Amino acid sequence: MKYLILLFSVGFLPLCAQTAKIIRGPYLQNFTASSGVIRWRTDVPTESRIYYGKKGPEKNLMVEDGGLSTEHELKITGLKPNHTYFYSIGNLEKVDNQWFQTLPKTGSEKAIRIWALGDFGTGNRNQLLVRDAIKAFMKEKPIDAWIWLGDNAYGSGKDVEYQKNVFDIYQSDFFPNTKLWPNPGNHDYKDNKDSKKLAYYQNFTMPTDGEAGGVASGTEAYYSFNLGNVHVVSVNSEETSEDGTSIIDSTGLQAQWLKKDLAANKLPWTIVYFHEPPYSKGSHNTDTDEEMTKVREQIVPILERYQVDLVLAGHSHSYERTLPIRGHYGIDASFDTSKHVVAKESKPNHYLVDKIKPQGTIYIVAGSGGQLGKSQPDFPLKSSAYSTVALGGSLILDVKGRKLVGRWIGSDGRVHDEFSIQK
């Protein structure tokens, strides 16, 4: 009997290792010019191990953690900037197209492509069409950063909803090779709004110590990172701050950090994103919604003070882009083109930035990556340059040197809106 027990014990762990399957991931997080985090989930506990290298099948480098777990998270360091590496997860898979590319050095003017996707994790037909439209569009150039604008997993941000409506849908085409920078929405907090024990925080790794660029936030709730010559800031519009105030209070901890981060930034481009927009007449009305009014009154002045170029949001299930505006903190009816529009157009929708005078900010709602909705009776905004609720879509931003080009790709695969900013 003792012999049988010993035989079983010796044979058990190898059997687990051999039969373990990856059921989520791999997916890329918290990447810099010299490091990156790769995460995945297995069906049974096993060791964490990644083989990687710069030449296809020759993965001659390894990073590992010998502890047994179903949730795996490994950080790879010592990488070269703007280099492509190929990788595999231990011996659990045989996939040839798994690779990642490190970011360029901070300040580099290398071309950067950003994909911004909002309100998407529904599992519906529109989500699939929007996904396929971007898949076709990105063939010419890969995505350097995948930004989520919140409401990532409907209806309550539970782990099972993330699996079914997010990981299963984007796994084969995006997760293994695309660097992800998420932001939470109200649906992601529905399970427990005042707790960090959410699937969102369990599933994702965000920078807290300024390791990806910017000022350390000390929390995964909000953070910043650099993409070449672009500084990107993820602001949280949903939870209660650690000091008990609304997280979007202009004197709260997040706002204090935001001011320090924006003041410290020396890069030519600044993009800020969060879930609840300051300006929208889509499925939500920023004239009457209390939280969105707070964003407009308390966060927008901070963004203007530090001359943020572009602000992205979701929540309203629409696509809405404003003109470059400044100083508009009231309801839509109070908007005055002669007072609030700050722009010089070389041609329609192509803006020249004056380097001396205070600049306007373009605000974009891109909340139709899955969910669709109706508009308000007085849609569109008075500050609108382009708006639609006719179909879903998502936003591609291309930045090279001192020029930024934005394109909204509809679920039909067409470019419905295009604009540019030249500095």
N, C-alpha and C positions, 0 to 999 in steps of 0.2 A: 504493500500500500504506500509506504514512504517513497519507494522508487517511482511509482506512478505520479505522486504529487510533485516530486522533484522534476520529472520529465515535463509535466504540464507547466511548471513554473518557468523552466528554462526556455520552453518553446513559445510561451505566451506573448512576450514582448515583441519578438521578431514578427509573430503573426499579426499583431496590432499594426506594426510599422508597415508591413506589406499590404495590409488591407485598408489602411487609412486613405480617405479620399478628400480632395479639396472640394468643399461645398460652397465656398465664397472666396472670390479673389483669384489671383493676387491683385492688389490695388496699391497705387502709389500715393504717398503722403509726405508733406513737409520737406520738399526737395529744395536744395540749394545748389550752388555751383560746385560743391565738393562733397555733398552727402545727400542721403535720402532714406525714407522709411518705406518698407514694403510690408503689407499686412495680408493675412489670409486666414481662413477658418477650415478646419478639418472635422470630419464626422466623429473621429475618436481621438483621444489624446496622443500626441506624438511629438518628437523633437522638432525644433525649428532650425531649418538649414537652407541657405541660398547659395547656389553656385553662380558665379558671374564672371564676365570677361569682355574684352573689347572686340573679339573675333568670333562671331557666330558660335559654332559648336565648341570652340576652345574656351570653356568656362574654367579657367585655371585659378580663380580666386574663390574664397568661401568665407561666409560669416554664419555663425550658428549660436544656438542656445540649447543646452542639453536638457533643460526641463521639459516635462511632458505637459502639453496643453492642447486645447482645441482652438484657442485664439492665439494667433502668431503675429509677432511684430518685431522686425529686425531692422536696425539702422546700419546702413553701409556708409563708411567714411573713407577719406583719402581718394576721392574721385577727382577726375580732371574736369574743369569747366567746359561746358558745351560739347561734351563727348557722348557718343552712343555706346551703351553697354548691353550685352545680351545676358539673360539670366534664366534660371530654372529653380523650382522649389524642391530641394532635396531630390529624392527619387520618386516623387509622387505623381509626376506628370511627364508627358512627352509632347511638348508644344514648341514649335520652331520659331514662332514670331513674337516671343516675349522679349521685350527690350525696353530700356528707358534712356532718356537723354537728360543729362545734367543741365542746369541753367547756365546761361552765360554769366560772366563776372558782373557784379554790380557796377553800373555805369556804362557797360558795353552798349553800343548802338546796333547790335545785331537785331534782325527782324524778330519780333515776338508775336505769336498768335494766341489770343484768349477766346475761349468759348464760354459765354454766360447763359445759363439755363435756369429758369425759374418755374416753380409750381408744377413740377413734372411727374412725380412718382404716383401716377394714377392707375397704370396698367391699361389705359384705354387706347383706342385706335389713334387718336391725335398724338399721344406720346410716341408711339411707334413711327408715325409719319415724320414727326419732327426729328427723331433720332436718325432715321434713314436719310433725310434731307441733308443733315450735317455730315453724315458718313460719306455721302457722295461729294459734298462740297470740299471736304478736307483732304481729298485725294491729292490735291496739288501741294499741300503743305500740312504737316502734322500740327497738333494743338500743343502749345507749351504750358498752358494753364487752363484747367476746367473749373470755372467758378459756379458754385451753386447759390442761388438767390433765395433759398428757403422754401418751405413746404415741399420737402424732398420726398416724403413718403406719406401718402394719404391712406386712411383718414386720420390716424392718431400718432404717427411717427413710431410705431412699434417695430421691434426687430423683425417680426415676420413680414411686415409691410415693406421694410427696407429690402428684405430678401426677394420678395415676389415682385415688387414694383420698381426696384432700382437695380440691385445686383444682378438678378436674372436677366434683366432687359438690356443692360449695357455691358455685361461681362465680356462677351467675345470680341466686341468691336472697340471698346474704349478703356475699360479698367486696367488691363495689364500694362498699357503703354502711356496712359494719360495722367498727368499729375493733377491731383484733385485738391481744391481749396473750398471746403463747404461753409455754409452759413445757415443757421436755423430759422425756420418760420414758425408761425403760431401752431400749425398742425403738427410740427415736430415736437412741440411742447405739450400737446393735449393729454398725453399719458400722465404727466406730473409736472406742471409748469414751474413749480418752485424747487424742483430737485434736479441735481446734476446726474441723478441715476436714470438718465434717459438713454434710449438706444442711440441717439445722435452722439452723445459723449462717449458711449461705450464703443461705437463703431469707428470713430475717426480720431486722428492724431493731428492736432494743430500746434503751431509754435507758441511757446509761452515765454521764452527767455530771449527773444530777439535774435534767435539763431538763423532765421531766414531773412533777416533785414529788419530795420525799424527798431522801435523802442520796445523792450520787454513788457508784456502786458500782465504776466503772472497768472493768466487764466486762459483756458481754451475757449471761453465765451466770446472773446474778441481778440484780434491779432493783426499783424501786418507782415508783409514779405516784399521782396524785390524781384523783379523780372527784368534783368538788364538795366535799361534806363527808365523803368516804370516802377513806381512805388504803389503798392496795392494794399488797401486797408479793409478788413472785414469788421463791420460794426454790428453789434447785437441789438435788435429792436424789440426783443420779446420778454426777457426775464426780469426779475427783481434784482437790483444790484446788491452786492455784498454788504453795503452800508444801509440797506433797507429802502432806498429810494428807487424810483423808476430808473431803469438802466439807460434811458434816453434823457434823463435830467441833465441840464447843461452844467450843473455843479457836481454831478455824481462822479464816481470812480472812473467809469468808462470815458466820460467826457474829459476828465482831467488827463487820462492817458492819451486820448485822441489828440488833444492840444499839444502835448509833448511830442507825440509821434510825428504829427504833421509839421511842427516847428523844426524838428531835427532833420526832416527829409531835405536832401539837396538835389534829388533827381529831377529832370525836367518834366516828367509826367506823373500825375497822381490820380488814381482811380479809387473810389470808395464804394463799397457795396453793402447792402443790408436788405432786410425783407420788406418792411413796410415803407412805402414811398411817401415823400412829402407832397407830391403833385400827381393826382390821378382822377380821371373821370371814367374809369373802366368799370369793373364789377364792384369796386369800392370807391367811395367818394371822400376825398381828402378835405372837403369843406366841412363835413359833419362827423367824421371819425376822430375820436379823441386821441388815440395813439398816433395816428398819422399827422394830426395837427401838432402834437408835441414834437414830432420829428422836424416838421417845417419850422416851428418857432424856436426850438432849442438846439437842434443839431445843424441845420442849414447855415445859421450865422457863423458857426465854427468852420464849416467847410469853405465858406466864402472868404473868411479871414485869411485862410492859408491857400487860397486860389486853387482849390481842387478842380481838375479839368472835367471829370466825368463821374456821375453818381448813378449806380445801377441798383434796381430794386425789383421785387416781384409783387406778390400779394394780390394785386388787381390782375385779373386774367385777360390781359390785353397787351398790346405793344403800343407804347406812347413815348415819343421823344420830344423834348422841349427845344426851343431855341436856346442859345447861350444866354442865361438870365442871371440877375443879381438883385438882391434887396427886396424880393417879393416874399413876405411872410404871412400875408393875409389870405382870405378866401379867393377863389378864382375870379370872382367879379371885380376884385380890386386890382387885377393885373392891368398894367398900362405899358404898352409896347414902347412908348417914348421914354419911359422911366426905367423899365426893368430889363430890356433887351440890350445886351452888350456884345456886339459882334460886328465884324467886317466880313462880308461875303465876296470872295473872288468870283463866285458864281453860286447859284442856289445850292444850299446845304453844304457848302465848302467854306470853312471859316478860317480867317487869318487872325492870329492872336497878336495883339499889341503887347510888347514886352514891358512897356512902361506903365500904362494905365491899368487899373484893376480889371480883372477879366471876369466874364460870365462863366457859369457852369452849365453843362448840358445834363439834364436829368432824364433817365430812361427807365421805363417800366417794361420788363420782359417776363411777364408772368403767365405765358400761355404755352409752356413747354409740354404740358399734359392737360391741365384744366383749361376749359374754355368758359367764357361768361359773357353776359350782356353788358352794355354800357349804360351810364347814367343818361337821363333825358337831355342834359346839356353837354354831352360829349361832342367834340373833344375839348381839351383845355384851351383857354385863350392863348397860352404860351406854346401851344403845340406847333411843331414843325411837321410831324407825321404821326398819325395814330390809326390803329385798326383793331377791331375785335372780330373781323370777318373770318379769320383763321388763326391757327396756332403757329408758333415759330420760336426761334432762338437767335441770339446775337453773336456775331463774330467780330472781334476787334483785332486789327493788324496795326502794329506800331513798329516803325522803322525810323531811327534817328529822330527828327523833329516833326514827323508826320504820323497822325493817327487816322485810320480809316475804319468806320463802323458799317457793318452790313447786317440787316435783319433778314434771315433766311426763313421763308414761310414753309409750312408743312407740305406745300406743293413743290418745293425745291427751288423756287424762284427767289431772287433778291428783290424784296419789296421796298426796302428803304436803304439808302446809302448816304453817308455823310463823311466829312473829313475835317480835321483840325490841323492847321499848319502853324508851327512856331518858328 
